[in-house]
Amino acid sequence: MKTSGKWAVLLCSLTVFSQNPRDMIHRFTNGLIQESSPYLLQHAHNPVDWFAWKPEVLEKARKENKLLLISIGYAACHWCHVMERECFEDEEVAGTMNTHFINIKVDREERPDVDHIYMDALQMMTGQGGWPLNIVALPDGRPFWGATYVKKEQWIRALEQLAKLYREDPEKIENYATDLAKGIRQINLVSEEAATGIMSSEELKDLVGKWSRHFDTKKGGYNRAPKFMMPVNLDFLLHYAWISKDEAIDDYFNTTLTRMAYGGVFDQIGGGFARYSVDTRWHVPHFEKMLYDNALLTSVYAKAYGQTGNELYADVVRRTIAFLVDELMSDEGGFYSSLDADSLDDEGKLEEGAYYVWKEKELENILGDLFPLFKDYFNINSYGLWENGNYVLIRDLADSEVAQKNQISEGDLLKKIENCRELLLAERAKRSRPRLDDKILCSWNGLMLKGLTDAYRFLGDEKYLNLARQNAIFLQKNFLRQPDGLYHNHKEGKSSIAGYLEDYAALIDGYLGLYEVSFEEKWLFTAKELAEQCLRNYYDDNSGLFFFSSKNEEFTIRRTLETTDNVIPASNSIMCNNLFKLSRFFLESDFDKIALRMTLQMQKRIMDHPESHANWLNSILYHSSPFYEIAIVGDEFLNKARELQHNYLPNSIITATSENGSIGLLKNRYKQGSTLFYICENGSCKLPVESIDEALEQLAAGKGN
């Protein structure tokens, strides 16, 4: 990402907080002390008189006729905390802010609805976006000025000028804010006329071909730096290559997964992915580890293993889940949000990557006779050198190539490398650990639930199914509101913020995934009920899409429609695919009509910008290719299902029971003494078969165009 201009966007890494503000004595305390977000609590003892985003705070601004200063960040944002140290901890700055503004701090992960609006505003005003996101708005919330990171002197000068302008020429600000608010509403409208039919396979092929011009076919990802892992894009490309038999896309997909797994962006010692790489080789990451990246990548690598049988992919899944369980899982089964990029170095200073990097002499002392092999395997040379004598471990060769080069068997190589990992893990445990953001988000946990079910589906390890059940029960207990709705957040036993569409979408997807590997019907029916709640409380009849926040909740300026897939897929695209799949479980429903309308409504945008609508493209494939309901009925249903599930079958759903299930697909299909596969399309089934091979043969009829 390039930076330019006075308010240039600065990339974020992670700084979380090691001490609880409630346990310390401080000169200053503001309203954030009552909040649960670690990011907000970190600002609770700034001299700035911060408030959290609440209706009563906006009312206070209106009554006092004071401008709002809205500062948005999150626990993974390095530059948010730089600005805090330089500005928000400074009493001179605080004096200016407290005199002229009602100051509001927002954790974007807790309040994505607020972040969406003001990020759009900043991009309209400056052409760029990023965090910290600082907005000055009228008392009713309409913005008129914005910036990202700002140094102290510039910050004070800008705020004083804005306050003076508001006193002396409020009409000018009012007019600008009114125009900007109109623009914020308009850019979120889905105004294009809906397509009349799903794009053809030739149109889709042409679209993917144009998109692929930006691919780095040698190192994977896009042909630029920094490189973000884009699991949504990879998931679609795997699906597309499978169904179209496109060898070039298949090669690119596997190159990307291999190079990411070899890179420093994957923690070669402890497992788990950092957020992105600053270079083209996936070598040096921003070292923060986010739950959502690791959840989504777990799914992608598990599916890729199901498709290819490549043991590297299975190893990445195992190491990633091990990291998540060890570092981000609560005792109750929920997953925390992130780990810091920074930790204390040998001199007691916070330094990015200090926990993860190594010096050559240090490695030699720890590993002894194993060091030469380790050095070759992980490039302790100019290729793996980062800065200041620090190495970020990176692979460049397959295990078989390293084994041949060192004249040992591949089995011996792997044993020795695993021994090295254990020695280095023990040594790393002596270091100051990265700090934890321990809030639990429903949406991110829904992604993790799906990752665990995919891991179990394709790797077959029972512990992943047990982890998925534990997580699903935790979410059911702590996030399902009574009598109707979800919560978004949870911390220290409390859930407080009403759920957003992203929470419903991800949790439905997770529960559907759990049903398809456990065949416990409560998860399927919970998913259906959550979808029906969405239709009651979030659906917009005019656009055919879903609002991000409930129609029952208050909003500022607009009610957002989130449609663009990014690192995390858009809540609307997840819901679209959820509804399509639910329609195949519940054939009598109207879910399929809603999903089709959503897809057609978005098709022009999809065709114009496929890279930003990859999860929507999965919906295109669902509608344009045969999609099967697989019903397995009989005493051996569980074993038969598990055998079938190891195959990558993206254009299908699976339902199974011993005799009769509660859904129509399973009724009147039991034959005593047999376990039968029924391969169906929209409830119309082929003749039942008894063997996996016969079932796969029937399914293969829909593969390829």
Buried (B, 14 or more C-beta within 10 A) or exposed (E): BEEEEEBBBBBBBBBBBEEEBEEEEEEBBBBBBEBBBBBBBBBBBBBBBBBBBEEEBBEBBBEEEBBBBBBBBBBBBBBBBBBBEBBBBBEEBBEBBBEBBBBBBBBBBBBBBBBBBBBBBBBBBBEBBBBBBBBBBBBEBBBBBBBBBBEBEBBBEBBEEBBEBBEEEEEEBBEBBEEBBEBBBEEBEBEEEBBEEBBEBEBBBEBBEEBBEEBBEEBBBBEEBBBBBBBBBBBBBBBBBBBBEBEEBBEBBBBBBBBBBBBBBBBBBBBBBBBBBBBBBBBBBBBBBBBBBBBBBBBBBBBBBBBBEBEBBBBBBBBBBEBBBEBBBBEBBBBBBBBBBBBBBEEEEBBBBBBBBBEBEBBBEBBEEBBEBBBBBBBBEEEBBBEEEBBBBBBBBEBEEBBBEBEBEBEEBBEBBEBBBEBBEEBBEEBBBBBBBBBBBBBBBBBBBBBBBBBBBBBBBEEBBEBBBBBBEBBBEBBBEEEEBBBBBBBEEEBEBBBBBBBBBBBBBBBBBBBBBBBEBEBBBBBBBBBBBBBEBBBEEEBBBBBBBBEEBEBBBBBBBBBBBBBBBBBBBBBBBBBBBBBBBBBEBEBBEBBBBBBBBBBBBBBEEBBBBBBBBBBBBBBBBBBBBBBBBBBBBBEBBBBBBBBBBBBBBBBBBBBEBEBBBBBEBBEEEEBBBBBBEEEEBBEBBBEBEBBBEBBEEBBEE
